[in-house]
Amino acid sequence: MSKFKSVLRIFFIVLSAFMILWYLISGIINIGSIFGIVFFLCIGARAIYSKKVYEFYQKCKRTQVKRIIIEIVSLICAAVVMYFISLTLFMVYCAHRAPKDGATVVVLGCQVNGNTPSVMLEERIKTAYNYLSDNPDAKCVVSGGKGENENISEAECMYNELVKLGIDKSRIYIEDKSTDTYENIKFSEKVISENGLNNNIAVVSDGFHQMRVAIITQKLGYSCGAISASTPFYLLANFSTREMLALTKEIVFN
């Protein structure tokens, strides 16, 4: 049993070091990377100082109030871990929901660097292009407004790139007023309605984003499928963690 505990301790130390490095190599500091680094620092510290933590726990057990507090904290920690594991599984499921036949493609925007798409936006554009090429009758709405440090709107950037790749202009509609995922869906549906397009939608976004998209579309009363773009590996941990926090906010407060 002690050998098993030793192996488990080493596993969590290595896992924590790997995850912290994964967050750091993204080179991006946001709520996702900060939360992830702090979370795995705690797990790593717990594993490194497991003997001292155990001794402290044994001392606390001698006092009933302290024992109850320790047990409550332990239950909360276990619940948090199970919540994030469950959330990950649901995110994977939502990323693979097949769109209905004849659905209108809605491509969600992402950061534009000046006039050119960021790495993640480029992946979404490629994914949209592949789907539109395989489904020549499908129409497309590119959705995203103009943010800070962007010379053009995200929608205009996606439109330009899809046209360069060979998608006919008549198949692409622009929605360039939205500033978040909720507005992406709501404003795109207005474009779809005004132009008589199929109101079943197939959303192009990163896989980790598709669960929040599904929740929002359901609240708005729309049918939605997923066309998931791949996320560069070095960015995946950072943005997936940030998305989990955004999902939690969406579930709890909206």
N, C-alpha and C positions, 0 to 999 in steps of 0.2 A: 504493500500500500504506500509506503514511504517513497518507493521508487516511482510509482505512478504520480505521486504529488510532485516529485522532483521534475519529472518529464513535463507535467502540466505547467509547472512554474516556468520552466525554460520556454515552453510553447508561448505563453502569454507575454514573456519578455521579448521574444523574437517578433511576435505578432505586433506588439506595441511599437517596437522600433521600426518595423517595416511600414506600418500605417503612418507613423509620424513623418517618415521620409517621403512617403507617397504624397502626403499633403504639402510638404515643403517643395517638392520638385515641380509643382504646378506653378510656382512663382507668383501666386495670387493670394493676397490676404483678404479674406472676407469672413463672414460669419460661419461659413461652412468649414473653412480651414482652421479657424480659431477654436470652434467647438470640437472638431475632430482631434486636434492636437491636444487640447486639455483633457478630453475624454480618454485618449489612449495613454497620456502621461499618467493619469490616475490609475489606469489598469496596470501599466508597467510598474509604477511605484508600489502598488498593492502586491504584485508578484515578487518584486525585488526584496521588499521588506515583509514578506509573508510571515516569517517567524515572529517578528516584533508585533505585527498586527494580531497574530494568534494569541500571543501572550497578553496583549492589551484586552482582547476579547474575553479571555479567561478571567482576568481581573474584574472586568465589568459584570460578568455573570454572577459574581458574588453579591452584587447589589441588585435587588429586583427592578428598581426603576431604570438603572443603567442597562440591565439585560433587556428590558422591554424596548428601550430606545434603540439599542443595537439591532434587535430583531426587526423593528419597524424600518430602520434604515436599510437593512439587508433585503427586506421584501421590496422596498421602493427601488433599490438598485436592480434587483432581479426583474421587476416589472418593466423598468426602463429598457433593459437589455432585450427582453422578450418583445417589447413594443417595436423596437427598431429592427429586430429580426423579422417580425411579422410585416412591418412596413416594407422592408426590402422585397419580401416574397410577393406582396401585392403590386409593387412597382414593376417587378419582372413580368407578372401576369398581364398588367395593363399595357406594357410595352409590346405585347404580342397579340393584341386584339385585332383580328382581321377586319378591314373595312368592307362595307357592303358594295356590291357591284354597282357601278355607275356613280359612286360617291364623288362629291366635289372635294378636291384637294385644297387644304388650307395649310400654308407653310408659315410657321411661326417665326418671327424675327429674332435676331440675336445681334450682338455688338457688330457695328461696322467701324472699321479703322479708316477714317477719312472717307474714301469712296470705295474701298475694297472690303469684302467680307472677312470677318475673323475666322479662325480655324473652325470653330463650332458652326458658324453660319455657313461656311463653305460645305461642310458635311451635309447640312440640311438641304442646301441647294442641289448637291449631287444626288441625294436621296429622292428629292422631288423630281428631278430630271429623269432618273431611272424609272420612276413610277409612271410619269407622264408619257415616256417613250413606250413603255409596255402597255399603256392604256390610252391609245390615241384619241379616244372620244372624251376623255376626262378633261374637265375645266379646272382652273387653279386660281386661288386667291392668295396673294402674298401679303402678309399682315405684319405691320410694325412701323411705328412712328420714328421720328428723328430725335435721337438723344444727344446728350452732351458729347462734344468731341467727334460728332458725326457730321460730315459735310452733306450727306443725303440721308433720306429716310431708309430704314431697314427694308421696307417694301420696295422702294425704288432700286436699291442695290440688288435684291433678289430678282426683280423683274429684268434688270439689265443682264445679269448673269445667265438667267434661264434663256433669254433671247439669244445671247451669244452662243449658248450650247445648242441652239436650233429649235427651241420650242416656239411655235407660232404665237405672235403677239395677241391674236384674237382669242387665245385660250387662257390668257392671264389677266386677272383683275387685281387692281391695287387697292389696299386698305392701309392708309398711312397716317392714321390718327391715334392708334392704340399705344398705350404706354406700359401695359402689363398683360398677363395671360388672360385675365377675365375680359379685358377690353379686346384683346386679339379675337377671342371667340365671339363676343357679342357684336362687335363691329363687322366682323367677317360675315356673320349671319345676315346682317343688314344688306351687305353687298350681294350676297347670294339671293336674298329675297327680291331685291330691286332688279336683278338681272335674270330672274326666272331660272336659276340654276338648281340642281338637285340638292335638297336640303339635308340629305345624308352626307356627313362630312368625314373626310379621312385626314387626320392631322399629322403633318410632318413636323417632328420635333425630336429631341434626344430621348432615348428610351426612358431615362430616369424622370423625365418631365411628363410622361403620358398619363400617370395616375392622377395628377392634379388637373390635367386637361379633361380627363374622364369625369372627375367630380364636378368641375365647372359646367361642362356641357350637359350633364345630367340635371344640375340645378336650373339651367336655362331651358331644359325641356327638349334638347336635341339628341339625335342619334350620332354616335361618333365611333370611328375606328382609328387604329394607330398605324402610321408608317414611320417606323423609328429609325432615326439616323444614328450612326455609330458615334460615340464620344471618344476623342483621343484619350488613350489610357492614362496619361500623366495628369489629365484634368478630371478624370472620372470620380475619384474619391472626394475631391473638393466640392464639385458641383452636385454630386449625389447627396452628400451630407447637407449642403445648403438647401437642397430640394426637400429633404426629410423635415427640416425645420419649417419650411414654407408650407408643406403639407399639413404639419401639425397645427399651424396657425389657421389654415383653411378649414380643417376639420373642427377645431375647437371654437373659433370665433366667427366663422362665416356660415 
